[in-house]
Structure formats: structure tokens, C-alpha cells
């Protein structure tokens, strides 16, 4: 059995999708992986604590900006890299 436990660390959630007008966009959410007491499983697991104060507002903004259920984890603050990629590709970057 393979168990992937993510260590507490600063992290960025990154979502790549398309805007309503069909252009590419990247949504970033910074935060951290926190220590957890979750049961051991045979897949990756972690608890993400966003840097924002109001999770309800964050999730509402994420949904209204087209955030999907597929995300990637980027170590540290990946916002600047996402911004550069979007600038080069002519995409929109949304930092929540």
C-alpha cells in the first residue's frame, strides 16, 4: 500500500480552465498544508488552509470565476509564475 502524506508547507492551489469567452485562464489560491489527523488511506491526502479569512467568500469567487474540480498543488507561492505564464499565453490570471 502506498500512502502519500503531504508535509506541512506553504502551497498554491492552481486551476487551469477557460473563461466564458473561450480564452485560457489560471486561478491561484495561496495557503498552506497543515498537520492533520486524518485516517491513513492508500491515496494522497492533506488538509489545505487558504490564506484568506472567509472560506465561503473564497469558494463563491472560485465558482463565479469558473473554477473546476481539477486542481494542482504548487510548492510555495506559485502566483508570480502563474502570472508570467498567463501574460506570455495571453490568458487571464485570477488570484483569490
PyMOL commands that set and color helices and strands:
alter all, ss='L'
color gray80, all
select helices_A, chain A and resi 55-64+79-89
alter helices_A, ss='H'
color red, helices_A
select strands_A, chain A and resi 9-18+24-34+47-50+72-75+92-95
alter strands_A, ss='S'
color yellow, strands_A
deselect
rebuild
show_as cartoon
